[in-house]
Amino acid sequence: MDMRRRHFIQFAISGVAVTALPACSGEGTSFDTRYPISPYDASSTAEEVTEGMDLSGKTALVTGCNSGVGYETMRVLAMRGAHVIGTGRTMEKARIACASVGGETTPVVLELSDFDSCVACAEAVKELGRPIDMLILNAGVGSFSAFELANGVEKIFTVNYLGHVVLTMHLLPLVQAAEKGRIVHVGSRMGYMAAPEEGIDFDNLRGEGKYSPSEAYGRSKLANALFSLKLSKMLNSEKTTSNVIHPGFVNTNIGRSAEGVFGYLYNNVANALKKTLEEGAATQVYVATNPLIEGVTGAYFKDCNPMVINLPNHMFDEALAERLWQETRFMLGDYLPAV
Ligand SMILES: NC(=O)c1ccc[n+]([C@@H]2O[C@H](COP(=O)([O-])OP(=O)(O)OC[C@H]3O[C@@H](n4cnc5c(N)ncnc54)[C@H](OP(=O)(O)O)[C@@H]3O)[C@@H](O)[C@H]2O)c1
């Protein structure tokens, strides 16, 4: 068996373990009682958490609207009356997804590995001339790929984190123009369960050292959490908030590129442990809309509730968030708007 294949199988086994075990063990989290606790839980659906809500006049932007929890998020927000701007990697994908849900939707193109596309997407959204009440940074790739660079940086990090930073920073004035703008970062528990021990291994972002797909995914999801934290400090406001969520282990297309035994386990056997799409979208929809948590910022949510993490983690590490922000500014250069 060649090294690559052996490494893949080892990763597969550890990946299934890291994915499945927390579902049985409570994931090392408990309610963060500094914030309001909701009546919802892991089995709540996006429709349930918005029942009776009228979102007419509100605008949401959902990245990755054509698949998985992004699609369900768009569907439910539009059903409740919001105008939803849905992004797809091609206009065709975004258009088909938008046309398949009821309510008011606008398709736009966003390819997160291409920073020009991120800027162009923001420009297209600005032309719509509406404040953004809910910016839901949902699109992402899973941890099933071989090492690749995009814009000189490890690709999962580029797609899941850097591309969203470019988009967010260009759209920030529109979110700040909303009466109460909410930014929701779709992170993952892998941000503390699979990230490198030091959190972000800055000296290994360009493939300088060992590549572990699960660590790369964990690192990208930790970066989502640290960006959320940094934004909450930067905005320093209850008017415009920034929170990170974990949707749960959800039956989506994220494992589509997983191959072999692991692919079979992940996409079939493990389905019994997964949330449905309706349940998986609930937390991000709750955090984007619910009046109970108005003004809450810089928090971590899962199962529709704010959580503290009772395991070693870097999710709330302000010094690391600041360092990541400085490195990010350097990596993105002119792709970031002047502030
Ligand atoms: N499913 C889970 O168990 C789970 C757990 C924790 C966190 N999450 C997070 O939940 C979010 C949504 O994932 P999902 O599970 O719903 O997966 P999914 O069904 O695969 O949806 C992912 C979405 O992201 C889009 N996307 C992928 N690469 C992109 C790129 N380079 N540029 C722009 N868009 C891109 C996809 O577009 P295409 O369809 O065109 O590829 C798709 O619309 C992700 O951030 C993921 O990390 C998921």
The ligand as an ORCA input file, in Angstrom:
! r2SCAN-3c Opt
* xyz 0 1
  N     -22.386     19.163      6.886
  C     -21.802     19.169      8.066
  O     -21.821     18.179      8.810
  C     -21.114     20.412      8.549
  C     -20.575     20.412      9.843
  C     -19.945     21.566     10.307
  C     -19.860     22.678      9.494
  N     -20.372     22.635      8.234
  C     -20.247     23.840      7.408
  O     -21.495     24.146      6.831
  C     -21.278     24.935      5.652
  C     -22.186     24.460      4.537
  O     -21.765     23.170      4.140
  P     -22.771     21.993      3.761
  O     -22.542     20.926      4.754
  O     -24.113     22.497      3.511
  O     -22.068     21.471      2.411
  P     -22.503     21.440      0.884
  O     -23.818     20.800      0.706
  O     -21.340     20.837      0.181
  O     -22.606     22.985      0.495
  C     -21.455     23.774      0.395
  C     -21.744     25.021     -0.416
  O     -20.526     25.784     -0.513
  C     -20.267     26.036     -1.894
  N     -18.847     26.148     -2.193
  C     -17.903     25.171     -2.114
  N     -16.729     25.624     -2.567
  C     -16.923     26.915     -2.947
  C     -16.101     27.894     -3.527
  N     -14.818     27.648     -3.852
  N     -16.635     29.104     -3.788
  C     -17.930     29.366     -3.515
  N     -18.767     28.470     -2.981
  C     -18.273     27.250     -2.698
  C     -20.860     24.837     -2.614
  O     -21.002     25.105     -3.986
  P     -20.947     23.871     -5.056
  O     -22.162     23.033     -4.778
  O     -20.954     24.532     -6.378
  O     -19.667     23.131     -4.784
  C     -22.160     24.690     -1.856
  O     -23.093     25.637     -2.298
  C     -19.784     24.845      5.353
  O     -19.152     26.026      5.751
  C     -19.318     23.685      6.220
  O     -17.959     23.809      6.594
  C     -21.004     21.539      7.734
*
